[in-house]
Amino acid sequence: MFLKIWLNYIIGYVNIKVESYFLERFINICISKNILLWNIKRKKSTILYANVSIKDYKRLKDVIRKTKSKIKIESKKGLPFIFHKYRKRKIFLVFFILVVIGLISTSNFIWNIEVKGNDSVNREEIIEALSQNGLKIGTNKNKIDINQIINNMRLQRDDIAWMGINMKGTNAIVEIKETDKAPEIVDENEFCNIVSNKNGYITKINVQNGTAAVGLGDIVKEGDTLVSGYMEGKYTGIRYVHSSADIEAKVWYSKKEKFYLNQEINVPTGATEEKYTLNLNNFKINFYKTLSKFQNYDTINESKKLMIFSNFYLPIEIIKTTNYEYEKQQKTYTEEELLEIATKQLEEELEQKIENKDNILNKQVNVYSNENYIEVEVIYEVLENIGIKEKIIF
């Protein structure tokens, strides 16, 4: 479809308005005569708008007569009309022709890679893996073996269950489905203990196989044996087993840090400066001086690839750099202000380590202060499953 649009743009086409009580018949006759209409839009029941090539427009005379239609040219599109309009501006015409030739030639290459379906798999990792397997920005589409790339990616990565690659214009759309976490494969012939992987206070222990080495209310340390990989019977004696159990414990996450009452902080001034860079297939042209006029500033970069049609990207990227000025100022906090800031910061850092925040049972904040700083410690008490399997070595 993309090539047809380009072809019709080169040879020229017109947007027409057709008025008739027999629009369905008009369309059917066009189809039977291989007259291509596209971007058809109906208005009311008796009017439609459509695009048609110059060649096919000349063939509509018989169709108009049969369907008793009225036809009007709304607009003219394509190179023939542009050439006619600018026939006296030769330099512009030559430049325009070069641009068109350049666009046509770039349509054979990939200038954008779009990744869909990745939730836990990092996009940059996928882009890098695709690049190593032959799909990267600037690659000729005719030299890309999609099936080979998909097979290689699935062999190399166990976090991808399915992958599809679809080429649209100069855009490669990569769709993936991530694998679910593989269930634990239990080899019942491999004898093992269950040992603690955290310090904790046992609140539940339900042993399916093996012999419990701890009980409710016991305090355990990382590395302590929770379930021994053997069972002893009155008549069978001791036999070794593959331990299995459900074990819950209260575990603690803590973080302690000093926060000074007198601090140097960054205060935004509100002043900004914007700078632009043109990236032509990794060749960068800066439209500004390298150095900023600000002494202290934060920088945010935004980039956008140029496209002229849907899925037709160009090897041109506009990078917008925004600098936000700030001033360094001395600030003296009260203990109450600093305690609130410190507690929030430590809580956020600890909660990143806790898988399920709903299992938090208790929070404790300890504070030590002097004339220069406060030392804050935040402790979370969390209910978690603990225990990892450790092979018994004889």
C-alpha positions, 0 to 999 in steps of 0.5 A: 500500500505504501508503494502504491501511495508513492507511485500515485504521488509520483504520477499524480492524482486528484481528490474528487467529489461524486454526487449520485443516487447510485454511489454503490453502483459507481464504486462497483463499476470502478472495481470491475474496470480496475479503477483504483479509488482510495481514501473513500469518505461518504458524506450523506447518502449521495456524496462521496470523496475519493482519490483517483490517479490522473490516468483513472480519472480520464476513464471515469467518463463512462462510469459517470454516464452509466450512474448519472453522476456529477463529478468535481475535482476538489484538489490536485496532488502529486509531482506533475502538479508541483512541477507545473506550479514551480516550472519557473523555479528550476533550483527549487525544482532540482532540490525538490527532486533530490529530496524525493529521490532521497526519501525513496532511497531511505525507504529501503532502510530501517530507521526506527525499532518499536518494541511492544509487549515488554513489561519486565524485560528491559527495552534497551537489552532487546534493542542490543540483542536485535542489533547483534543478530542483524536488526539495527537502525540503518539496516537494509530491509532486504538484508534482514532475515526475520525468521533467523533473528527470531530463532536466534533471540528465542535461543539466546533469551529464556525470558522471551516466549514468543517474538514477532517482527513486522516491517512497516515502512521504515519502522520495525515493530517487534512484539514479544511475549515474556515467559512466566517464571518457570516452576521449580523442578524438584528432583526427589532423589536429591537429598536436601535441607532447608536453611534460612536465607534471612534473620527472623522470628518463626511464626509458622512451620508446616513440614511436608517432608523432612524433620523440623529443626526449629519451632514456633517462636524460635529466632533464626539467623541466616544460614541456620537449618530450618528443616533437616533432610532426613526422617527417622522411623521406629522400624525404618530407621533414618532415611534421607529425603528431599525436604519441603515445607512452608515456613513463615517468619517475621523479618526485619529491614533496617537502614540508618543514616546521618542527616545534618541540620545545616545543608547546602541545597539546590534551589531552582531559579526558574530560568531555563535554556533550550538547545537543539541538536540535529542527529543525522544517522549518528552524525550530530549537528549542534545549533548552539554553543557547547557551554551553558550560560548557567553555572549550576543546572540540571539537564533533561534531554528529549528526542523525537524522530521525524516521520512523514507518514505513519511508520515512515521514519526518516534518519533524522532525529531532533534532540531537545536539551533543556537546562534548568538553572538552580542556585546553591543555598545554605539551609538550616533545618529544625529537628522536626523538619529534618526528621520528616525528610529523613524518615520519608527518604529511608522509608522509600529506600527500604520499601524498594527491597520489600516485595509485598508492602501489604505484609508490613506488620510494624514500623519503628523509627529511632532517632539520636540527635546532637547540635550538628545532626540527627541520626535516624534509623527506620526498621520495618517488621515484615511477615515473609516466607523464608528458607532455601534448599541446600543439597546434602553433601555426604 
